[in-house]
Amino acid sequence: MSPAFLAAVGETFPEASVTVDWFHVVQLFTRALDEVRKSEAKLVEMPAAVRWAVLCCLRC
């Protein structure tokens, strides 16, 4: 969240707390990673299991 957004929320809702929606954070990260993987696949031939290997390694 941008500093301006957090400041506005703090002024408008002084009792509010910032929470993180981890499902959507992971979803955005996974989509971004997949876009990079697809872009690289157009330039460099990669083994078939690279997508899953990268996702599994990120959980370590």
HUQUI-V186282 format. One record per residue. N is the residue number from 1. RES is the residue in three letters. SS is DSSP state (A for helix, B for strand, O for the rest). Layout:
N	RES	SS
N	RES	SS
This chain:
1	MET	O
2	SER	O
3	PRO	A
4	ALA	A
5	PHE	A
6	LEU	A
7	ALA	A
8	ALA	A
9	VAL	A
10	GLY	A
11	GLU	A
12	THR	A
13	PHE	O
14	PRO	O
15	GLU	O
16	ALA	O
17	SER	O
18	VAL	O
19	THR	O
20	VAL	O
21	ASP	O
22	TRP	A
23	PHE	A
24	HIS	A
25	VAL	A
26	VAL	A
27	GLN	A
28	LEU	A
29	PHE	A
30	THR	A
31	ARG	A
32	ALA	A
33	LEU	A
34	ASP	A
35	GLU	A
36	VAL	A
37	ARG	A
38	LYS	A
39	SER	A
40	GLU	A
41	ALA	A
42	LYS	A
43	LEU	A
44	VAL	O
45	GLU	O
46	MET	O
47	PRO	O
48	ALA	O
49	ALA	O
50	VAL	A
51	ARG	A
52	TRP	A
53	ALA	A
54	VAL	A
55	LEU	A
56	CYS	A
57	CYS	A
58	LEU	A
59	ARG	O
60	CYS	O
